[in-house]
Amino acid sequence: MNGKLLLAAAFIAVAPAAMAQSLAGRWDATVTVNGLDIPFRFDISGDGAAVKGTFFNGDVRFNSTGGRADNGSLTLNWDYYASRLDATYKDGALDGKYSQARRAERAEYAFHAKRYAAVHEEAGAPKIGGNWIIPTKSPKGESAWHFIVNQKGSDVSAAILRIDGDTGAVTGSYTNGKFVLSHFSGTRPLLLEVTPQPDGSLAILQNKKTELTAVRAEQADAKGVAKPTDPIKHTSVKDPEAPFAFSFPDLNGHIVSNTDARFQGKVVLVEISGSWCPNCHDEAPFLVELYKKFHDQGLEIVTLSFEEGDQLKNPERLRAFVKRYGIEYNVLLCGEPDEAKDKLTQAVNWNSWPTTFFVGRDGLVKFVHAGFPSSGSGEMFRQAKEDYTARVEKLLRQNLRTAR
């Protein structure tokens, strides 16, 4: 056999093994959080230095910003989460760990994935689609949460919507008498087991330990269940006749203040945020839309970002956050999250990340919206966007005289 034939034979022998090592495709993955396995879908595309991993929140994709795959080893980074996945491929599975910087600590979760396998749908799933209310007593003063469910056959996508925002889209299907739903988009790990009850309510077991009950929204009044907190009434300001003041450095170290000429006579949305905050990631792309649509008409947006100490020294995650969402408005670095209340002295009952203050052309706060839902909240996500848009349009129509 000549040299060319030997080379061809060697390539044919090696090619199947190399192809078998390709990690591209969909995976059934889990992260282990406090001893509990949280399942989720995970995509891998490309290879080598061009490899990319994707988390999902419903249909919203969270792509890795860098990484590498070679010799059965996989490393992926999500700079806008300050997170990293390290895994090894062996016997058809990926095993390793996912680590992420959070407000108070660095979380590390065991990671496991195997090739995606379609799940057989169980016939006769009860119909639970629609809006539900979960009675609760939260540390933020809430008496109830929304539970929004979208159902197609035995498949369900749902979200618990609180004053901060929602849990992300928990997805799953009906099996053995209950719906098993989970979420992980690189953050917000959650497992819900939802069991329909004979009285029409839902028994919800959260992360195998917290028991909740949900009742149909249209039946809540009759059952004496309180309504969820109105996000436009949760937070206010001490003196509505005082200008909303801020003065903090931007990412280049330049001080930006409410008294700057660029804000005079403008409508200004002041968002309290942090790149560690999942619900702030939910709000950012919509604020970008608003800014592009209304900036030429007089809208300014300022994000007051509160970050951990290491991020204050080198705000890599916040810069990646700005890059991911294409933010062109002002993003200011204001201190650590625990300092926020001392620095936001005009806010009353402020405890939600994010919170957005709607400032009129006269510099005074006209509305305050606590929290923001993701697309997992379905119609309530659309309603929130419509409400923001309507309020911005109303404020833009006012001149300085009528704004007062």
N, C-alpha and C positions, 0 to 999 in steps of 0.2 A: 504493500500500500504506500503510495507516495505521500509527501508532506502535506499537500493540500487535502487529500482524503483523510489523513490522520487528524488534521485540524478540524475538518467538518465533522468527523465522528466524535471528536471530543466535545465540540459545541452542542451536538445533538444530545450527548449524554448529560451535559451540565445544564442545558436549557430548562428541562422540566424541573430540576431541583431549584434553579433560580426563580422560575416562575412560581413555584410553590411557596417561596419565601415572600412574594409580593403581599403587602399588607393592605392594598387598596380594596375598598368595598365597604359594606355596612357591617357593623358589629353589634352584638348584644352585649352591653357592658354593665358593670356594677362598680360603685364605690362603696366601701364599708365605713359607715359613720356610727360611732359609738356601738360597735358590734352588730349593726344592722346593715344588710345589703340593700342598696338603693339601685334598682335597674333603670337603664336609659339606653336610647339609641345613640350610636356614635359612628361617624363616617371617617374614613381615611382615603385620601387621594394622593397621587403622585408617589415619588420615591426619592431616595437619596436626600440631597439638600433641598429638593423641591417638595418634600412630603408635607401634607397638610391634614390636620385633624379638625373635625367639626362637631361641636355640641349643638343642641337644638333647644329652643323654647317655642314649642309648637312648630310653626313653619319658619321662625326666625333663626338664622344660622349664626353661630359664633365660631368663626374660623381662627385657627392658630396663626400666630404672627411669625413663626419661625420654627425650625427644628431639623431633625435628621433621622433617617432610617437606613441602617446598614448592618449586615452580619447578624440579623435577628434582634437588633437593638433599636428601640424607638425613643426619641426624645422630642417633645413638642412644647412650645412656649405660647402663652397667651399674655402678651405684655400688658394689655389693658386690664387684666385681672391680677397681674404680678403672680402668675401661676405657671406650673410646669408639670408635665407628665413624663415619667421615665418608666419604660416597660420593656420586657424581653419576650420575644416570640419563641414558643416551644410547644411541640405536640399540638399544633393547631390553635393555641390560645395565647393571649397577651396577659402578662402579669407584671405588676409593678406598683408604683405609688403616684398619687396626684397631690401636689402641695400648692397651697395658695396663701398669700398674705391677707390677713383680715384685720379688723380694727384692733383687737387686743392680742392676737397671737397669729402664728402661722399654722394653718390647718394642714394635716397630712392624712390622706385617705388611701387605704389599700385599693388598688384598681385591678379588675379582672375583665377580660372580654373574650368572647368566642364568636365565630362567624354567625351572622344573622340567620335565623330560621323562622319562617312564617309560622304564626300561632293559629291553630285551628279555632275558628269562632264557635262559641257555645250558643246553641239555639235557645230562644225563649228568654232573652235578657229582659228584665223589667225596664220600663221606660222611666228614666230619671232626668231627662233633659229639661232645662229651664233654669229659673232663678230660685234659689233657696236662701233662707236666713239661718245663721248659726248663732244662738244665744251665747254670750260670753261675758266675762268681766276681765278686760285686758288692763295691763299696767298703764295704758295710755288713755284710760277713761271710757273706753268703748263698751257698749252693752250688747253689740251684735256685729257679725261680719256677714258679708255676702258670700254665697257659694254658687258659682256660675257653672253650669254643666251643658256641654254640647255633646249630643249622642248620635251615633250612626250605627244602628244594629247593636252589636255587643261592645263596640268600640266607643270610648268616652275620652273627651278632653275637658278638663275642668280647672278652676282656680278658686282659691279662697282670697277674697279681696278685703283687706283691712284698711285702716286709715293711712298707713304708709304706702300701700300699694299691694300687689298680689304676690302669691307664692310662685309665680310662673305657671305655665301650663302643665298640670299633672295629667299624664295620659296612661291608658291601659285598657283592659277589657274585663268582661264578665266571666267568672269561672267559679265553680263550686259555691254558688249562692251569693257571691259578692263581687263587687268591682274592685280590682286591685290597680291603683293608679300611682304613678311615681313621676318625679322630676329631678333632673340634674342638667344644668346648662353650663357647667363649670363652676356653679355656685347654687345656693338654695336647695340642697338635697332634701327630699321629702318623699315619704311613703304614706299613702292613704288607703285604707280598706273601708269601702263604703257598702253597707248592707241595708237594703230596703226593709222597712219594718211593717208589720201588719196594720199599724195606724196611719200609714202613708208617710211617715217621717223617714229620715236616713240616720242610721248609726254610723258614725265615722270614727275610726281608730287611726290616730295620727302617730306615725313612727312607733307603732306597737305599744304605746304607753298612754297617750292622751286621748280620752274619750270625749267626743263631741256629738251633738245632735243637730240635724238640719230639718227645718220645716219649709214647706212651699211658701214662697214670698206672698202669694195671694191669700194664704191662710194665717199668716203671722199675726195680724191684728186680732182675729178671732181667738187665737191661742194665747193672747197676751204677751207676745214676743216683741221686744223693743226693736226699733228700726236701727240699722247701721248709722253711724255718725256721718253727717253731711260734711264732706271734705271742705266745702266753702265756708262752713261755720265753726270749724274746729279751732282755728288759730286766728288771732286778731292782733291789733297793735294798741299800745297803751294810750297814745294820743294821736288820733286820726288827723289832727291839724298840724302835726309836726312832720317835716320832711323825713323820708326814710334814708338814714345816713349809713354810708359804708366808706371805708378807706383802707385798701389792702393792696399788696403788690401783685402784679401779674406774673406770668411764668418767666418773664425777662427781668423781673425785679423793679419794674416801674410802678409807682403808686397810682392807683386808679380810685377816684372818689366820686361820690354822687354829685359833688359840686362842679365837676369838670364840665367844660363847655359842651362836650359831645352829648351830654344827657339833658341839657337845658331845653325845655319845651318838648321833650320827647316822652313817649310812652315807654316805660322800662319794666321788664320782667326781671326780678331779682330772685334767683333760684338758690336755695340752700342745698348743698350737695356734697358728695364725696365719691371718689372713684372706686372706693371699696363697697359702695352701696348698690345692690342689685336693682332697686327701684329707680335709682338715679340713671342707671344704664337704660332703663325702660323709657324714661322721659327725654333723654338727650336727643335721640333722632327726631322726635316730634318738635322739640325746641328749634332744632336746625331747620326743619321745614318752615316753622313760623317765621324765623329770622329771614330766610330767603324770600318768603312771600311778602312780608310787611316792612322790611328794613327801609326800603325806599320811601315808604309812607310815614316813617317816623318812629319805627319800633327799634329799641335797643334791648339787648339781653345781657345780663351779668350773672355769672355763676360764682357764688361764694363757696369755694371748695375747702372742706376741712379734712385734712389728711393726717395719717400717723406720723410720728416723729421722724422716722427714716425717710418717708416720702417728702417731708418738709425740707430735709437737707438735699435730697435729689429726687424730684418728683417724676421719676421715670414712668410710673403707672399712669399718672394724670396726663402726662404728655401723650402716652399711647391712647388714652381715653379720648383726648382731643382729636388725635389722628384718626382713630377708628370711625368716629361719627362725623368727621369733617367740620368740626366746630370753628366758626369764624368770628363769633362774638367773644366778649370779654370773659376770661376765666381767671379768677383771682385765688391766690393761696392764702388762706385766712388763719390757719392754726390747726391744732389738733381737735378731733371731734368733741372731746370732753370740755374744751374751752368755748364751744359754740354758744352755749346759753349765756355765758358771761359777756360775750362779744355782741350778741344779738339782743341788746338791752330793750329794744322797742317792741319785741315780740311777746305776745301773751299766749300761754298754753301752746308753745311751740315744742313739739316732740316727734316730728315726723321727717324722715329722710326719703325723698326730697320734700321741701315746701317752697311754693312759689308765691312771691308778693307781686301783685299787679299795681304798678305805680303810674299814676296819671301824669298828664303834661305839666301839672303844677307841682310835681314832686311828692305828692301825698299818696298813701296806700289806699286803693279803692276796694280791692278784694285780696283775699289770701286763700290759696288752694293747697291743702295738705295732701301729700302723697301723690302717686301717679300709678295707674294700672298698666300692665303689659297687654299685648294682644291676646294673652290667655284669658283675659276677662271679657272677650267677645264684645257684645253690645255696649257694655259699660266702658270699655276702652274707646270705642267710637264716640260715645256720649261725652267722655272727658275731653277728647280732642275737639269736638264741636263746641263744647262749653268754653274752652280756652280761646278758640278762634273767635267766637261771638263776643267775648269780653274784650279781647284785643281790638276787634273792629269797633266796638262801642267807644273805647277809650281814644282810639285814633280819630274818630269823628269829632271829638270834643276839642275846642280850642282852649287857650289858657283861661279865657274869661268864663266859659261854660264849665270847665273842669273844676273851677272853684264853686 
